[in-house]
């Protein structure tokens, strides 16, 4: 899976470029169509900076960018993105399981460390953790060959009332949101029952264990659940 970062006279891929490729990959998965504005919002930069970077990435054949139609990764760009994502998710799990680093903080720390991870250390961490398949937030870890095993999922806000579903993964780019999800008991593997949807785009009333909560649209869109459970009615309470 290791990509050649400098080949055939091409300029080296910088850390900033890797960050862009990783974000574009995530937005492709979450939103389908990737816009300049969405990239700018995720990275916390101005749109002109995004436009300039996209031109550089396109010149390296890492993305295809058509004005007003969005951005998508090329095969080479996707390979580099998956390599960085593998580093990131292994580091998150190492920080959480070995160092007992807070669940809501490992994402930011992995962002700082992912670019400098060597092949040797990556392999050591992978073996030390028992060749894991998912990070602390439930996202699948890309394999060494670049494949990414995934289960079909939908957002929690798409689940009809009366259904019980399994949480597969949660969005991990907002520390306060992660902390709040942990307070609600919503983590990968948790069973959540959607009890009621309030009208006019109101919040969902959900049950987690023996507790009920109300979660708004933005939070329910940050929780991804197993698609195969969406059609199954919740078990009756004893």
C-alpha positions in Angstrom: 0.0 0.0 0.0 2.9 2.3 0.6 2.9 5.0 -2.1 5.9 6.5 -3.8 5.7 10.1 -2.8 8.3 11.2 -5.3 8.4 9.4 -8.6 9.1 10.2 -12.3 10.3 13.7 -11.5 7.1 14.6 -9.7 7.3 17.0 -6.7 7.0 15.3 -3.3 3.6 15.1 -1.7 3.5 17.5 1.2 1.7 17.0 4.5 -0.8 19.7 3.5 -1.6 17.8 0.4 -2.1 14.6 2.4 -4.5 16.5 4.7 -6.5 17.6 1.6 -6.6 14.1 0.1 -7.8 12.7 3.4 -10.5 15.3 3.8 -11.7 14.9 0.2 -11.9 11.1 0.7 -14.0 11.6 3.9 -16.3 14.0 2.2 -16.8 11.7 -0.8 -17.9 9.0 1.6 -20.2 11.3 3.7 -21.7 13.6 1.1 -21.0 12.1 -2.3 -20.3 15.4 -4.1 -17.3 17.3 -2.7 -17.4 21.1 -3.0 -14.7 23.7 -2.4 -16.9 25.1 0.4 -17.1 21.8 2.2 -13.4 21.3 2.1 -12.8 24.8 3.4 -15.3 24.3 6.2 -13.7 20.9 7.3 -10.1 22.3 7.2 -10.9 25.7 8.6 -9.4 27.6 5.7 -10.6 30.1 3.1 -12.1 29.0 -0.2 -9.3 30.7 -2.3 -6.7 28.6 -0.5 -8.7 25.5 -1.3 -8.9 26.5 -5.0 -5.1 27.0 -5.2 -4.4 23.6 -3.5 -6.9 21.8 -5.8 -5.0 23.2 -8.8 -1.8 21.7 -7.4 -3.4 18.4 -6.7 -4.9 18.2 -10.1 -1.5 19.0 -11.7 -0.1 15.9 -9.9 -3.1 13.8 -11.1 -4.3 13.3 -7.5 -7.8 14.8 -8.0 -10.1 15.8 -10.8 -11.7 19.2 -10.3 -14.3 20.7 -12.5 -15.6 24.1 -11.4 -19.2 24.1 -10.2 -19.2 20.3 -10.4 -17.1 19.3 -7.5 -13.9 17.4 -6.7 -13.1 13.7 -6.8 -10.0 11.7 -6.1 -8.1 9.8 -8.8 -6.9 6.3 -8.2 -3.5 7.5 -7.2 -5.0 10.2 -4.9 -7.3 7.6 -3.3 -4.3 5.3 -2.6 -2.4 8.1 -0.8 -5.5 9.1 1.2 -6.0 5.5 2.3 -2.4 5.2 3.4 -2.7 8.3 5.6 -6.1 7.1 6.9 -4.5 3.8 7.9 -1.8 5.6 9.8 -4.3 7.8 11.5 -6.7 5.1 12.6 -3.9 2.8 13.9 -2.5 5.8 15.9 -6.0 6.6 17.3 -6.4 3.0 18.5 -2.8 2.9 19.9 -3.4 6.1 21.8 -6.8 5.0 23.2 -5.9 1.3 24.1 -2.2 1.5 25.0 -1.9 5.0 26.4 -5.6 5.3 27.7 -5.8 8.7 25.9 -9.3 10.2 26.0 -11.7 9.0 23.3 -12.6 12.5 22.2 -9.0 13.6 21.9 -7.3 10.9 20.0 -8.4 12.2 16.6 -6.5 15.5 17.0 -3.4 13.8 18.3 -3.4 11.3 15.4 -3.7 14.2 13.0 -0.4 15.5 14.3 1.4 12.2 14.2 0.1 10.5 11.1 2.4 12.0 8.5 5.7 10.9 10.1 4.8 7.3 10.8 7.3 4.9 9.2 6.4 1.6 7.6 8.3 -0.2 10.4 6.5 1.6 13.2 3.2 1.2 11.4 3.7 -2.6 11.2 4.8 -2.7 14.9 1.7 -0.9 16.0 -0.5 -3.1 13.9 0.9 -6.2 15.4 0.9 -4.8 18.9 -2.8 -4.1 18.6 -3.5 -7.6 17.2 -4.2 -6.5 13.6 -7.3 -4.5 14.4 -10.1 -3.8 11.9 -11.6 -0.6 13.4 -10.5 2.6 15.2 -12.0 3.8 18.5 -14.8 5.6 16.7 -15.7 2.6 14.7 -14.2 3.5 11.4 -12.7 0.6 9.5 -8.9 0.6 9.2 -7.6 0.2 5.7 -5.6 -3.0 5.1 -2.0 -2.9 4.0 -3.1 -3.7 0.4 -5.3 -0.6 0.4 -8.6 -2.4 0.6 -11.2 -1.1 3.1 -13.8 -3.6 4.4 -17.0 -1.9 5.4 -20.5 -2.7 6.5 -23.4 -0.9 4.8 -24.6 2.0 7.0 -27.0 4.8 7.2 -27.2 7.9 9.4 -29.2 7.7 12.5 -31.5 10.5 11.3 -32.7 8.2 8.5 -34.0 5.5 10.9 -37.8 5.3 11.4 -39.3 5.3 14.9 -39.8 1.9 16.3 -36.4 0.5 15.0 -33.5 -0.6 17.1 -30.1 -0.3 15.4 -26.4 -0.9 16.0 -24.0 2.0 16.0 -21.2 1.3 13.6 -19.2 4.5 13.7 -19.5 8.2 14.6 -18.0 11.3 13.1 -14.8 12.1 14.8 -13.7 15.7 13.8 -15.6 17.5 16.6 -14.1 16.9 20.1 -17.1 18.4 22.0 -19.5 16.4 19.9 -17.6 13.2 20.7 -17.6 14.0 24.4 -21.3 14.5 24.3 -21.9 11.3 22.5 -19.9 9.5 25.1 -22.0 11.1 27.8 -25.1 9.7 26.1 -23.5 6.2 25.9 -23.4 6.3 22.1 -20.3 4.4 20.9 -19.6 1.8 18.3 -21.4 -1.4 19.1 -24.2 0.4 21.1 -27.8 -0.5 20.4 -30.0 2.5 19.9 -33.8 2.5 19.6 -35.5 5.4 17.8 -38.6 6.0 19.8 -40.1 9.1 18.2 -39.3 11.8 15.6 -40.7 15.2 16.4 -42.4 17.1 13.5 -41.0 19.9 11.4 -37.4 18.5 11.4 -37.4 18.3 15.2 -35.1 16.1 17.2 -35.2 12.3 17.6 -36.2 10.7 20.9 -34.0 7.8 21.3 -33.4 5.1 23.9 -29.9 3.9 24.8 -30.1 1.1 27.4 -32.6 2.2 30.0 -32.1 6.0 29.3 -33.9 8.2 26.8 -32.4 11.3 25.1 -33.4 13.9 22.5 -30.8 14.4 19.8 -31.0 17.1 17.2 -30.5 16.8 13.4 -26.8 17.7 13.4 -26.0 15.1 16.1 -28.1 12.3 14.6 -26.4 12.9 11.2 -23.0 12.3 12.9 -24.0 8.8 14.0 -23.9 5.9 11.5 -25.7 2.7 12.1 -25.9 -0.7 10.5 -28.1 -0.6 7.4 -29.2 -4.2 7.9 -30.9 -3.2 11.2 -32.9 -0.3 9.8 -35.8 -2.6 8.8 -35.9 -4.6 12.0 -38.4 -3.6 14.6 -37.1 -2.9 18.1 -37.5 -5.8 20.6 -40.4 -5.5 23.0 -39.4 -4.4 26.5 -39.8 -7.0 29.2 
